[in-house]
């Protein structure tokens, strides 16, 4: 009907016009065209693209209807980690957060916060190059997500091409995909009519919709999107979160209208109360409010912990409450010997999650709430995560309910239990208690400890069960042949785990202290101790008075440290740890000559493992990333490098061979003998 040149020109007009109307309808909620007229434009676009398939572009609105089904999802690395948020549940905890921010910054003036609704959806990352959406992925574990680009292209409120000419050549955007209340109700009605199982809640429905291998199914779901941030604030011409959201709105993104700039903490509290009062009237579900330090300069100074930024927190709403019955009580022993009663409940659905167990905290709580076996109780998921028994429904008692009796002896080892005067927690003081030992091992190897890849909870439980690990030093005596013969392991996974153990065995003093799981000694206190004393031997020999001289170390932490390091069995265990190859590097002799440099690895290294190389770089102040970006300063090219090498050369990034890289690490050691 038209020649190719005419079709190309008309398609350009149609795409521009349709995207304009999409933004008016889906982003601004202000349509200026009738549905019938919009449908006519869209049908013309589809017809022309069918006639001239060579003219279909990556940002065509036709992508909204979904492409061919995928065989599976591929993994993609996030250029910058997608951190989760720490939670607070009360105004007092928000005040604590504010005080921590001020202490960290040594700040006495007002801090401007941006308060935004916390949507109950699925966090995603969008990457735009030259203004066009080229990749979309799930959050995954924060480092690695799933590539769901075709599915995200079907979400009408996600721009396929950015508006205006202000966008950087590469922009990484983060936001939340969610299912509005009316869309969720409509979807469940359809599933009911078709005899399909209903979705438990909008979040599950949104997640299930995005993880459809067939994008055409995703396109049929009424998903929506709000933007809330970028991967790298340095890539945008903005000084803070509030300015950023205005900038992103100019690029065509949908920004939640319920956000508020708060010049004081009192304004943050008032806005939380406002959102709490209107939450059930909003067209989408929210489960709290996100509070962020506005200024990017302050965010950058505050930095992050292992899992979350220090400059933001999620203030969660009170959880949904339901009633069920206590069928029994079990007593669990933690890594510090604390015995925690756990209610075994008649299974009940709480906000889309089937709850079967709930914490009872301690003996005092059981007595205060007058909880009995067989009671009908009110429970909630505190922070929408941890189930908790709120109270018994005394009016429903029949007289057959029985008291909950706290054990006198440890349920794991039979050692007499002890409750220190003035404490609510009952403890098993047997240092050889198998339950404590297991949980200490899990903590030591876990993300809060040395973060040994391949030694998660299930694998550690298996190693303890078969007798390969009974104490911390045993971890460093493991051999690949021991692991490869176990159920669920193979030569490759065993080899990877051994490499990870060796890499983790050379760690900073602060991280090692934290990994020991000493009561009242977490990440912050461990760092204070490492900086003040400079060696593990000095910390072990310190008295309570000497420890209290460290600003930030309180009486409880000081007493706990002295008690821990004065135990002969602990000292003997530490000696065996060092004999097994563990190397502790004091913070101030760690070598910081790689500060400001960002490393990417490609190819295999012969003189040290990839895991060890990464640990060495981090220990000297450098950063390690898994994908090529403008942030990368050094590419380490080992044997058989991949395509990253050519791209790095084209980008002018410094290339280091293995010998040069090893010499660089050696320079750090020479500078800090």
NUFIVEX-178003 format. One record per residue (C-alpha): residue number from 0; z, y negated, x negated. Coordinates in nm, 2 decimals. Layout:
<atoms>
pos|z|y|x
NUM|Z|Y|X
...
</atoms>
This chain:
<atoms>
pos|z|y|x
0|0.00|0.00|0.00
1|0.07|-0.23|-0.30
2|-0.04|-0.20|-0.66
3|0.23|-0.15|-0.92
4|0.27|-0.51|-1.02
5|0.31|-0.62|-0.66
6|0.56|-0.34|-0.60
7|0.76|-0.44|-0.92
8|0.78|-0.80|-0.80
9|0.88|-0.71|-0.45
10|1.14|-0.46|-0.57
11|1.30|-0.73|-0.79
12|1.33|-0.95|-0.48
13|1.47|-0.68|-0.26
14|1.73|-0.57|-0.52
15|1.85|-0.92|-0.56
16|1.86|-0.99|-0.19
17|2.03|-0.66|-0.10
18|2.30|-0.70|-0.38
19|2.37|-1.05|-0.25
20|2.43|-0.92|0.10
21|2.64|-0.63|-0.04
22|2.87|-0.88|-0.21
23|2.89|-1.09|0.10
24|2.98|-0.78|0.31
25|3.19|-0.56|0.08
26|3.35|-0.81|-0.16
27|3.38|-1.14|0.03
28|3.41|-0.99|0.38
29|3.17|-1.26|0.50
30|2.83|-1.12|0.60
31|2.55|-1.36|0.67
32|2.29|-1.10|0.80
33|2.28|-0.86|1.09
34|2.32|-0.49|1.02
35|1.97|-0.42|1.15
36|1.82|-0.67|0.92
37|2.01|-0.53|0.62
38|1.89|-0.17|0.72
39|1.53|-0.30|0.73
40|1.55|-0.44|0.37
41|1.71|-0.12|0.25
42|1.45|0.11|0.40
43|1.18|-0.10|0.24
44|1.35|-0.06|-0.10
45|1.37|0.32|-0.06
46|1.01|0.35|0.05
47|0.88|0.14|-0.24
48|1.09|0.34|-0.49
49|0.97|0.66|-0.35
50|0.61|0.54|-0.39
51|0.67|0.41|-0.74
52|0.95|0.62|-0.89
53|0.88|0.49|-1.24
54|1.01|0.15|-1.12
55|1.36|0.27|-1.02
56|1.62|0.09|-1.23
57|1.98|0.18|-1.33
58|2.12|-0.11|-1.11
59|1.91|-0.04|-0.81
60|2.10|-0.04|-0.47
61|1.94|0.30|-0.40
62|2.20|0.44|-0.64
63|2.45|0.38|-0.37
64|2.32|0.69|-0.17
65|2.40|0.93|-0.45
66|2.18|1.13|-0.70
67|2.14|1.49|-0.78
68|2.45|1.71|-0.79
69|2.62|1.76|-1.13
70|2.69|2.10|-1.28
71|3.03|1.98|-1.41
72|3.21|1.66|-1.53
73|3.18|1.57|-1.89
74|3.47|1.43|-2.08
75|3.45|1.07|-2.22
76|3.69|0.89|-2.45
77|3.83|0.55|-2.34
78|3.74|0.28|-2.60
79|4.10|0.15|-2.54
80|4.38|0.36|-2.40
81|4.45|0.34|-2.02
82|4.82|0.32|-2.02
83|5.04|0.41|-1.72
84|5.32|0.17|-1.62
85|5.69|0.20|-1.63
86|5.86|0.17|-1.29
87|6.16|-0.02|-1.16
88|6.31|0.03|-0.81
89|6.55|-0.26|-0.76
90|6.58|-0.63|-0.83
91|6.84|-0.56|-1.10
92|6.60|-0.34|-1.29
93|6.33|-0.61|-1.27
94|6.58|-0.85|-1.42
95|6.64|-0.60|-1.70
96|6.27|-0.59|-1.76
97|6.25|-0.97|-1.78
98|6.54|-0.97|-2.03
99|6.38|-0.71|-2.25
100|6.06|-0.92|-2.26
101|6.26|-1.23|-2.35
102|6.46|-1.04|-2.62
103|6.14|-0.90|-2.77
104|5.97|-1.24|-2.78
105|6.29|-1.43|-2.86
106|6.19|-1.65|-2.56
107|6.42|-1.89|-2.38
108|6.17|-2.08|-2.15
109|6.01|-1.97|-1.83
110|5.76|-1.68|-1.84
111|5.47|-1.69|-1.60
112|5.41|-1.36|-1.42
113|5.12|-1.24|-1.21
114|5.23|-1.02|-0.92
115|4.97|-0.79|-0.77
116|4.99|-0.52|-0.50
117|5.00|-0.17|-0.65
118|4.74|0.03|-0.46
119|4.78|0.40|-0.38
120|4.44|0.50|-0.52
121|4.27|0.63|-0.83
122|4.25|0.42|-1.15
123|3.90|0.41|-1.30
124|3.72|0.25|-1.60
125|3.38|0.08|-1.57
126|3.17|0.00|-1.87
127|2.89|-0.27|-1.84
128|2.63|-0.33|-2.11
129|2.41|-0.63|-2.08
130|2.55|-0.68|-1.73
131|2.45|-0.33|-1.60
132|2.70|-0.05|-1.51
133|2.63|0.23|-1.76
134|2.95|0.44|-1.74
135|3.24|0.50|-1.51
136|3.53|0.74|-1.57
137|3.87|0.85|-1.44
138|4.19|0.76|-1.62
139|4.25|1.13|-1.72
140|4.53|1.15|-1.97
141|4.49|0.78|-2.07
142|4.28|0.87|-2.38
143|4.02|1.10|-2.23
144|3.88|1.08|-1.88
145|3.60|1.24|-1.67
146|3.26|1.08|-1.65
147|3.20|1.01|-1.28
148|2.93|0.74|-1.31
149|2.70|0.87|-1.03
150|3.00|0.89|-0.79
151|3.12|0.54|-0.87
152|2.77|0.40|-0.83
153|2.80|0.49|-0.46
154|3.11|0.27|-0.41
155|2.96|-0.04|-0.24
156|3.22|-0.29|-0.38
157|3.15|-0.19|-0.74
158|2.88|-0.41|-0.88
159|2.59|-0.22|-1.04
160|2.48|-0.55|-1.21
161|2.72|-0.83|-1.28
162|2.66|-1.17|-1.12
163|2.58|-1.48|-1.32
164|2.51|-1.51|-1.69
165|2.87|-1.53|-1.81
166|2.93|-1.17|-1.88
167|2.97|-1.05|-2.25
168|2.72|-0.80|-2.37
169|2.97|-0.53|-2.33
170|3.25|-0.54|-2.07
171|3.51|-0.27|-2.00
172|3.67|-0.32|-1.66
173|3.97|-0.13|-1.50
174|4.04|-0.11|-1.13
175|4.16|0.11|-0.84
176|3.93|0.31|-0.61
177|4.10|0.37|-0.27
178|4.03|0.47|0.08
179|4.12|0.21|0.35
180|4.34|0.32|0.63
181|4.07|0.32|0.90
182|3.83|0.51|0.66
183|4.10|0.77|0.60
184|4.16|0.82|0.97
185|3.79|0.84|1.04
186|3.74|1.09|0.75
187|4.02|1.32|0.88
188|3.88|1.31|1.23
189|3.55|1.43|1.10
190|3.71|1.71|0.90
191|3.91|1.81|1.21
192|3.59|1.83|1.41
193|3.43|2.04|1.14
194|3.72|2.27|1.10
195|3.80|2.16|0.75
196|4.15|2.11|0.61
197|4.28|1.75|0.65
198|4.36|1.53|0.35
199|4.74|1.47|0.31
200|4.71|1.10|0.23
201|4.45|0.83|0.13
202|4.51|0.88|-0.24
203|4.43|1.25|-0.23
204|4.12|1.17|-0.02
205|4.00|0.91|-0.27
206|4.06|1.14|-0.57
207|3.89|1.43|-0.39
208|3.59|1.21|-0.30
209|3.54|1.09|-0.65
210|3.56|1.44|-0.79
211|3.28|1.57|-0.58
212|3.01|1.71|-0.80
213|2.75|1.61|-0.55
214|2.74|1.22|-0.54
215|2.58|1.23|-0.20
216|2.91|1.36|-0.06
217|3.09|1.08|-0.23
218|2.85|0.83|-0.08
219|2.95|0.94|0.27
220|3.31|0.85|0.20
221|3.42|0.49|0.28
222|3.56|0.42|-0.06
223|3.66|0.07|-0.17
224|3.75|-0.09|-0.50
225|3.97|-0.37|-0.64
226|3.95|-0.48|-1.00
227|4.28|-0.55|-1.19
228|4.20|-0.58|-1.56
229|3.98|-0.52|-1.87
230|4.00|-0.29|-2.16
231|4.00|-0.56|-2.42
232|4.11|-0.91|-2.32
233|3.96|-1.05|-2.65
234|3.62|-0.98|-2.51
235|3.65|-1.23|-2.22
236|3.69|-1.61|-2.23
237|4.03|-1.61|-2.06
238|4.38|-1.69|-2.17
239|4.57|-1.48|-1.92
240|4.57|-1.24|-1.63
241|4.53|-1.50|-1.35
242|4.24|-1.66|-1.52
243|4.09|-1.32|-1.59
244|4.09|-1.22|-1.23
245|3.92|-1.55|-1.13
246|3.66|-1.48|-1.40
247|3.60|-1.12|-1.28
248|3.56|-1.25|-0.92
249|3.28|-1.48|-1.05
250|3.11|-1.17|-1.20
251|3.10|-1.01|-0.86
252|3.41|-0.80|-0.85
253|3.64|-0.77|-0.56
254|3.99|-0.91|-0.64
255|4.29|-0.84|-0.42
256|4.37|-1.15|-0.22
257|4.74|-1.06|-0.22
258|4.80|-1.15|-0.58
259|5.03|-1.44|-0.67
260|5.10|-1.65|-0.98
261|5.48|-1.67|-1.02
262|5.63|-1.94|-1.24
263|5.98|-1.80|-1.21
264|6.14|-1.46|-1.16
265|6.27|-1.58|-0.82
266|5.91|-1.62|-0.71
267|5.84|-1.27|-0.82
268|6.12|-1.14|-0.61
269|6.01|-1.34|-0.31
270|5.65|-1.21|-0.34
271|5.78|-0.85|-0.36
272|5.97|-0.91|-0.03
273|5.66|-1.06|0.12
274|5.45|-0.76|0.03
275|5.72|-0.52|0.15
276|5.72|-0.69|0.49
277|5.34|-0.68|0.53
278|5.27|-0.35|0.36
279|5.21|-0.16|0.69
280|4.98|-0.43|0.82
281|4.74|-0.43|0.53
282|4.41|-0.24|0.57
283|4.50|-0.02|0.27
284|4.81|0.15|0.15
285|5.03|0.01|-0.13
286|5.33|0.17|-0.28
287|5.47|-0.13|-0.47
288|5.39|-0.44|-0.68
289|5.27|-0.47|-1.04
290|5.43|-0.75|-1.24
291|5.24|-0.86|-1.55
292|5.32|-1.13|-1.81
293|5.03|-1.37|-1.75
294|4.95|-1.50|-2.10
295|4.74|-1.26|-2.32
296|4.89|-1.41|-2.63
297|5.23|-1.29|-2.52
298|5.09|-0.96|-2.40
299|4.95|-0.90|-2.75
300|5.29|-0.98|-2.91
301|5.47|-0.75|-2.67
302|5.23|-0.46|-2.73
303|5.30|-0.11|-2.59
304|5.52|0.19|-2.62
305|5.38|0.54|-2.65
306|5.30|0.55|-2.28
307|5.31|0.20|-2.13
308|5.27|-0.17|-2.20
309|5.59|-0.37|-2.26
310|5.43|-0.67|-2.07
311|5.40|-0.50|-1.73
312|5.60|-0.30|-1.49
313|5.55|-0.15|-1.14
314|5.82|-0.25|-0.89
315|5.80|0.04|-0.65
316|5.87|0.02|-0.28
317|6.15|0.23|-0.11
318|6.02|0.58|-0.07
319|5.94|0.77|0.26
320|6.24|0.96|0.39
321|6.24|1.29|0.58
322|6.50|1.55|0.69
323|6.52|1.92|0.58
324|6.79|2.18|0.51
325|6.98|2.28|0.19
326|6.93|2.65|0.15
327|7.10|2.68|-0.18
328|7.20|2.50|-0.51
329|7.10|2.59|-0.86
330|7.25|2.45|-1.18
331|7.02|2.35|-1.46
332|7.13|2.29|-1.83
333|6.95|2.01|-2.01
334|6.89|1.96|-2.38
335|7.21|1.76|-2.42
336|7.42|2.02|-2.24
337|7.43|1.82|-1.91
338|7.46|2.05|-1.61
339|7.26|1.92|-1.32
340|7.29|2.06|-0.96
341|6.95|2.10|-0.79
342|6.92|2.16|-0.41
343|6.69|2.44|-0.30
344|6.54|2.30|0.02
345|6.35|2.43|0.32
346|6.00|2.31|0.22
347|5.90|1.98|0.37
348|5.61|1.74|0.34
349|5.71|1.40|0.20
350|5.43|1.15|0.19
351|5.17|1.42|0.13
352|5.37|1.63|-0.12
353|5.54|1.96|-0.04
354|5.90|1.92|-0.16
355|6.11|2.23|-0.22
356|6.38|2.11|-0.46
357|6.58|1.78|-0.50
358|6.83|1.66|-0.75
359|7.20|1.63|-0.66
360|7.28|1.44|-0.98
361|7.64|1.56|-1.05
362|7.96|1.69|-0.89
363|8.09|1.34|-0.80
364|7.76|1.28|-0.60
365|7.80|1.61|-0.41
366|8.15|1.52|-0.32
367|8.08|1.15|-0.24
368|7.79|1.25|0.00
369|7.99|1.55|0.13
370|7.70|1.79|0.09
371|7.73|2.15|0.19
372|7.51|2.46|0.18
373|7.32|2.48|0.51
374|7.34|2.11|0.58
375|7.06|1.92|0.74
376|6.99|1.64|0.49
377|6.79|1.32|0.46
378|6.57|1.33|0.14
379|6.34|1.09|-0.03
380|6.11|1.09|-0.33
381|6.28|0.82|-0.54
382|6.00|0.61|-0.67
383|5.76|0.85|-0.49
384|5.82|1.10|-0.78
385|6.16|1.26|-0.80
386|6.30|1.41|-0.48
387|6.66|1.31|-0.41
388|6.91|1.40|-0.14
389|7.03|1.08|0.03
390|7.29|1.20|0.27
391|7.39|1.49|0.50
392|7.33|1.46|0.88
393|7.69|1.54|0.97
394|7.62|1.53|1.34
395|7.39|1.84|1.31
396|7.66|2.06|1.16
397|7.74|2.39|1.33
398|8.06|2.48|1.13
399|7.88|2.75|0.93
400|7.80|2.52|0.64
401|7.97|2.61|0.31
402|8.10|2.39|0.03
403|7.89|2.36|-0.29
404|8.11|2.50|-0.58
405|8.04|2.37|-0.93
406|8.05|2.65|-1.19
407|8.34|2.67|-1.44
408|8.12|2.84|-1.70
409|7.76|2.76|-1.82
410|7.51|2.94|-1.60
411|7.29|3.00|-1.91
412|7.54|3.12|-2.19
413|7.87|3.17|-2.01
414|8.05|2.91|-2.23
415|8.33|2.71|-2.05
416|8.20|2.38|-1.92
417|8.36|2.05|-2.01
418|8.37|1.72|-1.83
419|8.48|1.44|-2.06
420|8.73|1.20|-1.91
421|8.56|0.90|-1.76
422|8.22|1.07|-1.74
423|8.04|1.20|-1.43
424|7.84|1.46|-1.62
425|7.97|1.81|-1.68
426|7.84|1.96|-2.01
427|7.81|2.29|-2.19
428|7.93|2.22|-2.55
429|7.80|2.54|-2.70
430|7.54|2.43|-2.96
431|7.38|2.77|-2.94
432|7.32|2.76|-2.56
433|6.97|2.89|-2.51
434|6.88|2.64|-2.24
435|6.98|2.35|-2.45
436|6.80|2.49|-2.75
437|6.48|2.54|-2.55
438|6.48|2.19|-2.40
439|6.55|2.04|-2.74
440|6.25|2.22|-2.89
441|6.03|2.11|-2.60
442|6.15|1.75|-2.65
443|6.10|1.76|-3.03
444|5.74|1.88|-3.01
445|5.66|1.67|-2.70
446|5.51|1.32|-2.65
447|5.85|1.16|-2.69
448|5.91|1.35|-3.01
449|5.66|1.44|-3.29
450|5.38|1.48|-3.03
451|5.25|1.81|-3.17
452|4.92|1.89|-2.99
453|4.91|2.25|-2.86
454|5.29|2.29|-2.84
455|5.35|2.17|-2.49
456|5.62|2.30|-2.26
457|5.45|2.62|-2.16
458|5.35|2.72|-2.51
459|5.70|2.64|-2.65
460|5.86|2.85|-2.38
461|5.63|3.13|-2.48
462|5.71|3.10|-2.85
463|6.08|3.11|-2.77
464|6.04|3.40|-2.54
465|5.86|3.62|-2.80
466|6.11|3.51|-3.07
467|5.88|3.32|-3.30
468|6.08|3.00|-3.25
469|6.45|2.98|-3.21
470|6.52|2.64|-3.39
471|6.34|2.33|-3.50
472|6.26|2.46|-3.86
473|6.08|2.76|-3.71
474|5.81|2.54|-3.58
475|5.70|2.45|-3.94
476|5.70|2.81|-4.04
477|5.46|2.93|-3.78
478|5.13|3.08|-3.90
479|4.80|3.09|-3.73
480|4.80|3.48|-3.73
481|5.13|3.47|-3.54
482|4.99|3.25|-3.27
483|4.64|3.40|-3.24
484|4.78|3.74|-3.12
485|4.97|3.59|-2.83
486|4.85|3.59|-2.47
487|4.64|3.28|-2.40
488|4.58|3.20|-2.76
489|4.29|3.26|-2.99
490|4.20|3.19|-3.35
491|4.07|2.84|-3.27
492|4.36|2.73|-3.06
493|4.60|2.88|-3.32
494|4.43|2.70|-3.61
495|4.43|2.37|-3.42
496|4.80|2.40|-3.34
497|4.89|2.48|-3.71
498|4.68|2.17|-3.82
499|4.87|1.96|-3.56
500|5.20|2.09|-3.69
501|5.11|2.00|-4.05
502|5.00|1.66|-3.95
503|5.31|1.59|-3.75
504|5.53|1.72|-4.04
505|5.47|1.39|-4.22
506|5.62|1.13|-4.00
507|5.81|0.81|-4.00
508|6.19|0.80|-4.00
509|6.21|0.62|-3.67
510|5.99|0.88|-3.50
511|6.19|1.17|-3.65
512|6.52|1.03|-3.54
513|6.40|0.98|-3.19
514|6.25|1.33|-3.18
515|6.60|1.48|-3.25
516|6.70|1.39|-2.90
517|7.04|1.25|-3.00
518|7.22|1.11|-2.69
519|7.19|0.73|-2.64
520|6.93|0.71|-2.93
521|6.58|0.64|-2.80
522|6.27|0.47|-2.93
523|6.43|0.13|-2.97
524|6.75|0.24|-3.14
525|6.57|0.48|-3.37
526|6.36|0.19|-3.49
527|6.66|-0.03|-3.54
528|6.83|0.24|-3.75
529|6.53|0.31|-3.97
530|6.48|-0.06|-4.05
531|6.85|-0.13|-4.12
532|6.94|0.17|-4.33
533|6.61|0.26|-4.50
534|6.69|0.63|-4.55
535|6.80|0.92|-4.34
536|7.08|1.00|-4.59
537|7.23|0.66|-4.53
538|7.22|0.70|-4.15
539|7.38|1.04|-4.18
540|7.66|0.90|-4.39
541|7.72|0.59|-4.18
542|8.05|0.54|-4.00
543|8.09|0.40|-3.65
544|8.19|0.06|-3.79
545|7.88|0.05|-4.01
546|7.65|0.16|-3.72
547|7.80|-0.11|-3.50
548|7.69|-0.37|-3.76
549|7.33|-0.30|-3.66
550|7.23|-0.55|-3.39
551|7.14|-0.35|-3.08
552|7.34|-0.04|-3.16
553|7.63|0.00|-2.91
554|7.95|0.20|-2.91
555|7.81|0.50|-2.73
556|7.51|0.53|-2.96
557|7.72|0.48|-3.27
558|7.97|0.75|-3.16
559|7.69|0.99|-3.06
560|7.52|0.95|-3.41
561|7.84|1.01|-3.60
562|7.92|1.32|-3.38
563|7.57|1.46|-3.42
564|7.53|1.41|-3.80
565|7.89|1.53|-3.88
566|7.81|1.87|-3.73
567|7.77|2.12|-4.02
568|7.52|2.32|-3.81
569|7.30|2.01|-3.77
570|7.32|1.94|-4.14
571|7.22|2.29|-4.22
572|6.93|2.27|-3.97
573|6.80|1.95|-4.12
574|6.81|2.11|-4.47
575|6.60|2.39|-4.34
576|6.36|2.15|-4.18
577|6.29|1.98|-4.51
578|6.26|2.32|-4.69
579|6.00|2.41|-4.43
580|5.78|2.12|-4.53
581|5.89|1.83|-4.31
582|5.85|1.49|-4.49
583|6.03|1.18|-4.37
584|5.88|0.85|-4.46
585|6.11|0.55|-4.43
586|5.95|0.27|-4.24
587|5.96|0.01|-4.51
588|5.80|0.25|-4.77
589|5.54|0.36|-4.53
590|5.26|0.15|-4.67
591|5.11|-0.11|-4.44
592|4.80|-0.20|-4.64
593|4.58|-0.07|-4.35
594|4.71|-0.33|-4.10
595|4.43|-0.47|-3.89
596|4.18|-0.20|-3.98
597|4.05|0.04|-3.71
598|3.92|0.38|-3.82
599|3.67|0.62|-3.65
600|3.61|0.97|-3.79
601|3.29|1.18|-3.79
602|3.21|1.51|-3.95
603|3.46|1.75|-4.11
604|3.70|1.67|-4.40
605|3.77|1.93|-4.67
606|4.07|1.79|-4.85
607|4.28|1.74|-4.53
608|4.26|1.81|-4.16
609|4.14|1.55|-3.91
610|4.49|1.54|-3.75
611|4.66|1.47|-4.09
612|4.40|1.20|-4.17
613|4.47|1.02|-3.85
614|4.85|1.05|-3.90
615|4.81|0.91|-4.25
616|4.61|0.61|-4.13
617|4.86|0.53|-3.85
618|5.15|0.57|-4.10
619|4.99|0.30|-4.32
620|4.95|0.05|-4.03
621|4.59|0.13|-3.93
622|4.46|0.23|-3.59
623|4.25|0.53|-3.50
624|3.99|0.54|-3.21
625|3.77|0.81|-3.08
626|3.46|0.60|-2.98
627|3.24|0.35|-3.16
628|3.29|-0.01|-3.05
629|3.30|-0.36|-3.20
630|3.67|-0.31|-3.29
631|3.59|-0.04|-3.55
632|3.62|-0.16|-3.91
633|3.58|0.17|-4.10
634|3.39|0.49|-4.03
635|3.51|0.79|-4.23
636|3.21|1.02|-4.27
637|3.29|1.38|-4.36
638|3.06|1.68|-4.39
639|2.78|1.69|-4.13
640|2.85|1.36|-3.96
641|2.71|1.30|-3.61
642|2.52|1.02|-3.45
643|2.81|0.78|-3.50
644|2.71|0.74|-3.87
645|2.37|0.60|-3.79
646|2.50|0.37|-3.52
647|2.78|0.24|-3.75
648|2.53|0.17|-4.02
649|2.31|-0.02|-3.78
650|2.62|-0.22|-3.67
651|2.72|-0.31|-4.03
652|3.05|-0.12|-4.01
653|3.21|-0.02|-4.34
654|3.13|0.35|-4.42
655|3.38|0.56|-4.62
656|3.30|0.89|-4.77
657|3.58|1.15|-4.80
658|3.66|1.07|-5.16
659|3.67|0.70|-5.10
660|3.89|0.75|-4.79
661|4.14|0.97|-4.99
662|4.15|0.71|-5.27
663|4.23|0.45|-5.00
664|4.52|0.66|-4.88
665|4.64|0.70|-5.23
666|4.64|0.32|-5.28
667|4.90|0.29|-5.00
668|5.12|0.54|-5.18
669|5.09|0.36|-5.51
670|5.18|0.03|-5.36
671|5.50|0.18|-5.21
672|5.63|0.44|-5.46
</atoms>
